[in-house]
Amino acid sequence: MNYNIKISNIAKTHVKEAVAYYKNVASIKIAQNFLADYQNSLDKIKLNPYFQNYYKDFRGLPLKKHPYIIFYQIDSGTKTIFIKAVFNARQDIQKRP
């Protein structure tokens, strides 16, 4: 499946905040590991976008090694995946899209 990925500004901000958090609290190496985990998850979504339905048309894929979930929507007509948020699963559940 050839799907394009479009990442929202909110999701980009979430990733930047996570990287900054890991740099400040842990190390640059941990921040780099987070980014690698995030990229691997994006690659998985590209291969199989119809992963898990969370709410209405929102789908989600947890990162393998970090407590984050990538929330996204799919436009089958244009074969585009819209990354809406990168949610820290340890945050308040009410913040989920």
C-alpha positions, 0 to 999 in steps of 0.5 A, spaced: 500 500 500 502 506 497 500 511 503 502 518 504 503 521 511 501 528 513 503 530 520 499 535 523 503 541 527 500 539 533 503 532 532 509 535 531 509 539 537 508 533 541 514 529 538 518 536 539 516 536 547 517 528 548 524 529 545 525 535 549 523 532 555 527 526 554 533 530 553 532 534 559 530 528 564 534 522 561 539 523 555 540 525 548 541 518 547 534 516 550 531 522 546 534 519 539 531 512 541 525 515 542 525 518 535 527 512 532 521 508 535 517 514 533 519 513 526 519 505 526 512 506 528 510 511 522 513 505 518 509 500 521 503 505 520 505 506 512 505 498 511 498 497 515 494 503 516 488 499 518 491 497 525 486 499 531 480 503 531 480 507 538 474 512 537 470 513 531 475 514 525 481 515 529 486 509 529 492 508 534 499 505 534 503 505 541 510 506 540 514 499 542 519 502 547 516 508 549 509 510 553 506 514 547 500 512 542 500 515 535 493 517 533 491 518 526 486 518 521 486 515 514 483 518 507 482 511 503 480 515 497 487 519 497 491 514 500 493 519 505 494 518 513 493 524 517 497 523 524 493 527 528 497 527 535 502 523 539 499 522 545 503 520 552 499 514 554 501 516 562 497 523 561 490 524 563 486 519 558 481 525 557 486 528 553 485 523 547 482 525 541 
